[in-house]
Amino acid sequence: MNKEKTHIPASQKDVFTDEEVIALEQDFIDTYLMKGTSSWRILFRMYRRFWRELLISMLFYIVKNSPVLVLPIVTSNIINAVTYPDGNVVAKLLINIGVMMFLLLLNIPTHMLFVRYHSLVIRRVEAALRGAMVRKLQQLSIRFHREMQSGRIQSKLMRDVETVQALSNQIFTTIPSLIINMTTALVVVTTMNLGVFAFFLLCVPVAGFTTFAFRKKLRQYNHEFRQRTEYTSAGLMDMVEMTEITRAHALENREIKKMTSRLSEVANSGYRLDMIQALFGACHWVVFSVFQLLCLSFSAFLAYRGDILVGDISLYQSYFSSLTSEVAMIIGMLPTITKGFESISSIGEILSARDIEDNEGKIKMPILRGEYDFRGVTFHYEDELPILRGLDLHVKAGETIAIVGESGSGKTTILNLVIGFHKAVSGEVLIDGKNIEDIDLHSYRSHIAIVPQNSVLFTGTIRDNITYGVPNATEETIRAALEAARLSDFIATLPNGVDTMLEEHGANLSGGQRQRLSIARAIIRDPDVIILDEATSALDSISEKEIQKAINNMAKNRTTFIVAHRLSTIRNADRIAVLKDGVCVEIGTYEELMAKEGEFYRMQTVV
């Protein structure tokens, strides 16, 4: 399969640069980290750098919207001109029609300019908000990622940002329009008839009462709908990941039933939200329609008495209709505003999280010898029993050490402590004599390579996967890595060689081939420390022997941590550390441990 390339026509010119977006990302993160910051303040801080562009866009909006504001006056003038004719009827008609024609034609350029300035701001903030979340996700601890389901993260990154964008459009477009239209209507009516103006003011308390009556329920149902949507999205992603296991164990109906139940919950929650919004919308529409009918009757009565001209009925009716529509729109915006602020809070679950890896001011590691000391290390997850209970272990620089033990003895926990994914609850983990708490983990991890038990491959070419993190790798380096991982013969059979596209998670490769790619990725980094977590578990016995030779060559003069059960993998280690109940009970070479006939001997004879 050939790698697809996206062609962008030369006529399309980007208006945003990566630098502009990056400049906003940290500012958004800092905004969310401010204590006691309300959703309103967060929203306006996002846009505070763009007040000039927003002001310009609003000015163009006023001009483009002017035909709507002027049309009631023009209509009234024309009706009055023909109802009460004098010698200047034609001139009055031409002037009024000419004014409207000019304003209508002016709408085209001013509308485009309004959209230009408005979109430049909205789209830049949208990109920066998503970028801030991506940046923060890369800073947050592994514990955070394990506790927050990927489906929920995806929902926040896409759906919630779209909702905030919709809220921004309402605030920076609809609200200014409402203010302008309402102000225009009230000013014109006030200058013409105070009685009608007083009638207009009756709308305000009605609008306030309607909003207050529904506000709490709307917030409650929006919150419920968002949460159910997030958890269902996470469940759907889990279902897709588990498809092969589900099918292999004939559990399709169980998954269908489970997801149908969740989808029904979302539908029911959405139905309740729709119904409360429908009742809310219907109530305010009926109320304001009644007021509009009363306004028509009132202005007709005034015209009948001779207090106003006949054409003024149209003017008052148009402006009152505009006023009630604007008030109704304000009330109708409440669901969008409620949903938008709920999404701002939802995004805050990521951007305001403080469980991050902070490397600022810490010791950088330009060189790594690879000497490790675990001194009285204990570790446990929250509200769980300890996994490590005062572990003491010394690993020499350049040594290959295998870690064995029963399930739950702490093998993988030790690897996570070495990588820096976990922090010791008590005790110390020293790297080259420096406490890992004082080390810049980013600089430290640039010296290590990891081959996990389950190969992690992404959609892209074989070359992309092997050179991940080493973009400047030469063809010679790639060939050497493939040779060392015993992949050369396999790659030669592919029509596009290393440029062959992989399906999602490398689904078009066997388990052994995927693992060899992971090993090639580790080899090409030329690391100082290697971490192998059951790296040969997916290989057949023949492939394992070949890979074991590659691992042995790669491990020379490098500190290597191996977690494995296969005897062939651990037998060649310089030393083997045996864990039991979270402590190291034995350590030595394979021959030494077998001669002791202790815990390691028992494990091997049982196997």
Residue pairs with C-beta under 8 A, 6 or more apart in sequence:
1 496
1 500
1 501
2 496
2 501
3 460
3 461
3 499
3 501
15 120
16 123
16 124
16 127
20 124
21 124
21 127
21 128
21 131
22 131
24 49
24 124
24 125
24 128
24 131
24 132
25 128
25 131
25 132
25 135
26 132
26 135
27 45
27 49
28 46
28 128
28 129
28 132
28 351
29 132
29 135
29 136
29 351
31 37
31 42
31 45
31 46
31 351
32 42
32 347
32 348
32 351
32 352
33 351
33 352
33 354
37 45
39 341
39 344
39 345
40 341
42 344
42 348
43 164
43 167
43 168
43 171
43 340
43 341
43 344
46 125
46 129
47 54
47 121
47 125
47 168
47 172
50 121
50 124
50 125
53 117
53 118
53 120
53 121
54 117
54 118
54 121
54 172
56 117
57 113
57 114
57 116
57 117
57 118
57 121
57 172
58 172
58 176
60 110
60 111
60 113
60 114
60 117
61 110
61 114
61 118
61 173
61 176
61 177
62 176
62 180
63 106
63 110
64 106
64 107
64 110
64 111
64 114
65 177
65 180
65 181
66 103
66 106
67 100
67 103
67 104
67 107
68 181
68 322
69 180
69 181
69 184
70 99
70 100
70 103
71 100
71 318
72 188
72 314
72 315
72 318
72 319
72 322
73 188
73 315
74 96
74 97
74 99
74 100
75 311
75 314
75 315
75 318
76 309
76 311
76 312
76 314
76 315
76 318
77 92
77 96
77 311
78 92
78 93
78 96
78 97
78 311
79 310
79 311
79 314
80 309
80 310
80 311
80 312
81 89
81 92
81 93
81 96
81 311
82 89
82 93
83 309
83 310
83 311
84 309
118 172
118 173
121 172
122 165
122 168
122 169
122 172
125 165
125 168
126 161
126 164
126 165
129 161
129 164
129 347
130 157
130 161
132 351
133 156
133 157
133 161
133 347
133 350
133 351
134 157
136 350
136 351
136 353
136 356
137 145
137 153
137 350
139 356
139 357
140 350
140 353
140 355
140 356
140 357
141 355
141 356
141 357
141 421
142 416
142 421
142 422
143 355
143 422
144 353
144 355
148 349
148 350
149 231
149 234
149 237
149 238
150 234
150 237
151 230
151 231
151 232
151 233
151 234
151 235
151 236
151 237
151 238
152 230
152 231
152 233
152 234
153 350
154 233
154 237
155 229
155 230
155 233
155 234
156 230
156 346
156 347
156 349
156 350
159 229
159 343
160 226
160 343
160 344
160 346
160 347
161 343
161 347
163 339
163 340
163 342
163 343
164 340
164 343
164 344
164 347
166 336
166 339
166 340
167 336
167 337
167 339
167 340
167 341
167 343
167 344
168 340
170 333
170 336
170 337
170 340
174 329
174 333
175 330
175 333
177 326
178 326
178 329
178 330
181 322
181 323
181 326
182 322
182 323
182 326
182 327
184 319
185 200
185 319
185 320
185 322
185 323
185 326
186 197
186 200
186 323
188 315
188 319
189 196
189 197
189 200
189 316
189 319
189 320
190 197
192 308
192 312
192 315
193 302
193 307
193 308
193 312
193 316
195 302
196 295
196 298
196 299
196 302
196 316
196 320
199 294
199 295
199 298
199 320
200 295
200 320
200 323
202 291
203 288
203 291
203 323
203 324
203 327
204 327
206 287
206 288
206 291
207 284
207 327
207 330
207 331
210 280
210 283
210 284
210 287
210 331
211 330
211 331
211 334
214 276
214 279
214 280
214 283
214 334
215 334
215 338
217 276
218 276
218 277
218 280
218 334
218 335
218 338
219 338
219 342
221 269
221 272
221 273
221 276
222 273
222 335
222 338
222 339
222 342
223 342
224 269
224 272
224 273
225 266
225 269
225 270
225 272
225 273
226 339
226 342
226 343
226 346
228 262
228 265
228 266
228 269
229 266
229 269
230 346
231 262
232 259
232 262
232 263
232 265
232 266
235 258
235 259
235 262
236 259
239 246
239 255
239 259
242 255
245 251
246 252
246 254
246 255
277 335
280 331
280 334
280 335
281 332
284 328
284 331
284 332
285 328
288 324
288 325
288 327
288 328
289 324
291 320
291 324
292 317
292 320
292 321
292 324
295 316
295 317
295 320
296 313
296 317
299 308
299 312
299 313
299 316
299 317
300 313
302 308
303 309
303 310
303 312
303 313
308 316
357 420
357 441
357 442
359 440
359 441
359 442
359 443
362 438
362 439
362 440
362 441
363 434
363 438
363 439
363 440
364 440
364 443
365 431
365 432
365 439
365 440
365 443
365 444
365 447
366 443
368 431
368 432
368 444
368 447
368 448
368 528
368 529
369 397
369 398
369 432
369 528
369 559
370 395
370 397
370 398
370 432
370 528
370 529
370 558
370 559
371 395
371 396
371 397
371 430
371 431
371 432
371 433
371 559
372 393
372 394
372 395
372 418
372 429
372 430
372 431
372 559
373 393
373 394
373 395
373 428
373 429
373 430
373 433
374 391
374 392
374 393
374 394
374 414
374 417
374 427
374 428
374 429
374 430
375 392
375 427
375 428
375 429
375 430
376 390
376 391
376 392
376 426
376 427
376 428
377 388
377 390
377 391
377 392
377 417
377 424
377 426
377 427
377 428
377 429
378 386
378 388
378 389
378 390
378 391
378 424
378 425
378 426
378 427
378 582
379 386
379 387
379 388
379 410
379 413
379 417
379 422
379 424
379 425
380 386
380 387
380 388
380 425
381 387
386 425
386 582
387 408
387 410
387 413
387 582
388 410
388 413
388 414
388 424
388 582
388 583
389 581
389 582
389 583
390 427
390 582
390 583
391 410
391 414
391 427
391 582
391 583
391 584
392 583
392 584
393 414
393 577
393 584
393 587
395 401
395 559
395 561
396 559
396 574
397 432
397 559
398 557
398 558
398 559
399 559
399 560
399 574
399 575
400 555
400 559
400 560
400 562
400 572
400 573
400 574
400 575
401 559
401 560
401 561
401 562
401 573
401 574
401 575
401 576
401 577
402 562
402 563
402 564
402 569
402 570
402 573
402 575
402 576
402 577
403 411
403 414
403 415
403 561
403 562
403 563
403 576
403 577
403 579
404 411
404 563
404 564
404 565
404 570
404 576
404 577
404 578
404 579
404 600
404 603
405 411
405 578
405 579
405 580
406 580
406 603
409 579
409 580
409 581
409 582
410 579
410 582
411 563
411 579
412 533
412 563
413 422
414 561
414 579
415 531
415 533
415 561
415 563
416 422
417 423
417 424
417 429
417 436
418 429
418 529
418 531
418 561
419 445
419 448
419 450
419 531
420 436
420 439
420 441
420 444
420 445
423 436
423 437
428 435
429 435
429 436
430 436
431 439
431 444
436 444
447 527
447 528
447 529
448 527
448 528
448 529
448 530
448 531
449 521
449 522
449 523
449 525
449 527
449 529
449 530
449 531
450 522
450 530
450 531
450 533
451 515
451 518
451 519
451 521
451 522
451 530
451 531
451 532
451 533
451 535
452 518
452 533
452 534
452 535
453 533
453 534
453 535
453 537
453 538
455 506
455 511
455 514
455 515
455 517
455 518
455 538
456 518
457 465
457 502
457 505
457 506
457 509
457 514
457 517
457 518
458 464
458 465
458 468
458 502
458 505
459 501
459 502
459 503
459 504
460 501
460 502
461 496
461 498
461 499
461 500
461 501
461 502
462 491
462 494
462 497
462 498
462 499
462 500
462 502
462 517
463 478
463 498
463 499
465 502
465 506
465 517
465 521
466 473
466 478
466 481
466 482
466 498
466 517
466 520
466 521
466 524
467 473
467 478
467 521
467 524
468 521
469 525
470 477
470 524
470 525
473 524
477 524
478 498
478 524
479 488
480 523
481 520
481 521
481 523
481 524
482 488
482 491
482 498
482 520
484 519
484 520
484 523
484 550
484 553
484 554
485 516
485 517
485 519
485 520
485 523
485 547
485 550
486 516
486 543
486 546
486 547
486 550
487 513
487 516
487 517
487 520
490 513
490 516
491 497
491 498
491 500
494 500
502 508
502 509
506 513
506 514
506 517
509 517
511 538
511 539
512 538
512 539
512 540
512 543
514 538
515 535
515 536
515 537
515 538
515 539
515 547
516 539
516 543
516 547
518 535
519 535
519 547
519 550
519 551
522 530
522 554
523 550
523 554
527 558
528 558
528 559
529 558
529 559
529 560
529 561
530 554
530 555
530 558
530 559
530 560
530 561
531 560
531 561
532 551
532 560
532 561
532 562
532 563
532 564
532 569
533 563
534 563
534 564
534 565
535 547
535 551
535 562
535 564
535 569
536 544
536 547
536 548
536 551
536 564
536 566
536 569
537 564
537 565
537 566
539 547
544 566
544 568
544 569
545 568
548 568
548 569
548 572
551 560
551 569
552 572
554 560
560 573
562 569
562 570
562 573
564 570
565 607
567 604
567 607
570 576
570 590
571 590
573 589
573 590
574 589
575 587
575 588
575 589
576 586
576 587
576 588
576 589
576 590
576 593
576 600
577 584
577 586
577 587
578 584
578 585
578 586
578 587
578 593
578 598
578 599
578 600
578 603
579 585
580 599
585 598
585 599
586 593
586 596
586 598
586 599
586 600
588 596
593 600
593 601
594 600
594 601
594 604
